[in-house]
Structures are given as C-alpha cells and as structure tokens.
Amino acid sequence: MRWIFFVTAVVGCIILTTFTERPFQVIGWGISTISCLGWVVIAIQDKDTPRMLMEAMYAALGAWGFINWLSI
C-alpha cells in the first residue's frame, strides 16, 4: 500500500506542477488528498502520531485546494 500512495503522491505533484487548467488542478488536488489520506491510515497503523497529524493537515489542505478549484 505504501508504494501505491507514494506513486499517487508523485502523480498528484506532477499534475499540479505541469498543468494550469482548472480540470487538471481539480484532479491533481483530488489525487493528492487521496494519497495523504492513505498515509494517514498507514501512520495510524504504525502508531506514528506526528506523521499522522502532518498527513492529516496536508489532506485537509488538499481538500481545501480541491474545493477551491471546483468553486472557481
């Protein structure tokens, strides 16, 4: 699972830094949010609270980016 979420994080970053069109930004933020949520689950399983909190913050910011680009 870690590799899947790593790859989704890389894909999300590539989309966000390569494409500036609105549909691509929505997809990029969505993929990044899913990746962060996956890392939250992994951190909980590892009992790694600081990493879980960091990834939860990134997931919340990713959701905000997703919603922000949808509402423009």
C-alpha positions as CSV (number, residue, x, y, z in Angstrom):
1,M,0.0,0.0,0.0
2,R,2.9,2.4,0.7
3,W,4.1,2.2,-2.8
4,I,0.6,2.9,-4.2
5,F,0.2,6.0,-2.1
6,F,3.8,7.1,-2.9
7,V,3.0,6.8,-6.6
8,T,-0.3,8.7,-6.2
9,A,1.6,11.5,-4.4
10,V,4.1,11.7,-7.3
11,V,1.3,11.7,-9.9
12,G,-0.6,14.4,-8.0
13,C,2.5,16.6,-7.8
14,I,3.3,16.1,-11.4
15,I,-0.3,17.1,-12.4
16,L,-0.3,20.1,-10.1
17,T,3.1,21.5,-11.3
18,T,2.6,20.7,-15.0
19,F,-1.0,21.7,-15.9
20,T,-2.6,25.0,-15.0
21,E,-6.0,24.4,-16.4
22,R,-8.8,24.1,-13.9
23,P,-9.9,20.5,-14.6
24,F,-6.3,19.2,-14.2
25,Q,-5.9,21.2,-10.9
26,V,-9.1,19.6,-9.5
27,I,-7.8,16.2,-10.4
28,G,-4.3,16.9,-9.0
29,W,-5.7,18.1,-5.7
30,G,-8.0,15.2,-5.5
31,I,-5.2,12.7,-6.1
32,S,-3.0,14.4,-3.6
33,T,-5.8,14.4,-1.0
34,I,-6.4,10.6,-1.5
35,S,-2.6,10.0,-1.2
36,C,-2.4,11.9,2.1
37,L,-5.4,10.1,3.5
38,G,-3.7,6.8,2.7
39,W,-0.6,7.9,4.5
40,V,-2.8,8.9,7.5
41,V,-4.1,5.3,7.6
42,I,-0.6,3.9,7.4
43,A,0.7,6.2,10.1
44,I,-2.2,5.2,12.4
45,Q,-1.2,1.5,11.8
46,D,2.4,2.3,12.6
47,K,1.3,4.3,15.7
48,D,3.2,7.3,14.4
49,T,1.2,10.2,15.7
50,P,3.4,13.0,14.5
51,R,3.3,11.7,10.9
52,M,-0.4,11.0,11.1
53,L,-1.1,14.6,12.2
54,M,1.2,16.0,9.5
55,E,-0.5,14.0,6.8
56,A,-3.9,14.8,8.2
57,M,-3.0,18.5,7.9
58,Y,-1.9,18.0,4.3
59,A,-5.1,16.1,3.5
60,A,-7.2,18.9,4.9
61,L,-5.2,21.5,2.8
62,G,-5.6,19.2,-0.2
63,A,-9.3,19.0,0.3
64,W,-9.4,22.8,0.5
65,G,-7.5,23.0,-2.8
66,F,-9.8,20.6,-4.4
67,I,-12.9,22.5,-3.2
68,N,-11.3,25.9,-4.1
69,W,-10.6,24.8,-7.7
70,L,-14.1,23.3,-8.1
71,S,-15.8,26.6,-6.9
72,I,-13.8,28.9,-9.2
